[in-house]
């Protein structure tokens, strides 16, 4: 196996660094030390990354629980981002199943940099024919979507499914995955994203501004909520008698400590006492789910809905557009031309 202590002669690397909490004004593109991996890790030369809502929560420090966990005034880990793709530069002596030169997708802290250290349980090899750009969209957003549709909602053929936030990063994958199961999918999104959501497999699109009342949506066997922030009792009005409600992510509703994460907790606490099935998805980063998604991309059963591919010098602007919900599907930031 590769000696990690001498895996690269480069001492510093370019990275997207966070200096406090707020908007993209707290980010900059700086030089940072190349990380030193352990024997149980791999070192990856990063080619592309993809921001997600978690990137925004960590940048803004909202909910406040983020600051309690990561640092009150600024993050203790200054390099941002989780989802990446690249080529393995070095393999630890205790790592099996990966080799130098493998193209991989995965998630790790401090991913938005030229080099990242990752654990084998959170990376998967990219199949031939799948671009780095497409693969970069999967590790966080698509994995969350898969766990929401497959594990949380348990979507089955013939069910009526409402995806709230269907035009976003996670929602674009949930819409496709639910439709692939044979469900009759309705997507909720802004009017400007309606055509995009239909292209993902939705049979119907609800404009959340024009039709804000659940009484006007219809009744659904499954509602997967990834953006709206409405109270649980309000969303339950649009469920069939034994319907399922899945809460995904932590939107900006609720108090400053937990924001929307408190709805996830309340859904699980309320579930034993109501006829509806109420649950929440806490995304679990793992190589098995990522491998499933990469294979679906390779087989043409899933597409990476890439709205924007930005170069490194356009990274902060791309993150800003994501923070203001101006991205349909996913944005990708290329650190190398080889990402294509």
Secondary structure, 3 states (H helix, E strand, C coil): CCCHHHCCCCCEEEEEEECCCCCHHHEEEEEEECCCCCCCEEEEEEEEEECCHHHHHHHHCCCCHHHHHHCCCCCCCCECCCEEEEEEEEECCCCCCCCCCCEEEEECCCCCECEEEEEHHHEEECCCCCCHHHHHCHHHHHHHHHHHHHHHCCCCCCCEEEEECCCCHHHHHHHHHHHHCCCEEEEEECHHHHHHHHHCCCCEEEECCCCCCHHHCCCEEEEEECCCCCCHHHHHHHEEEEEEEEEECCCCCCCCCCCCHHHHHHHHHHHHHCCCEEEEECCCCCHHHHHHHHHHHHHCCCCCCEEEEEEHHHHHHHHHHHHCCCCCCEEEEECCHHHC
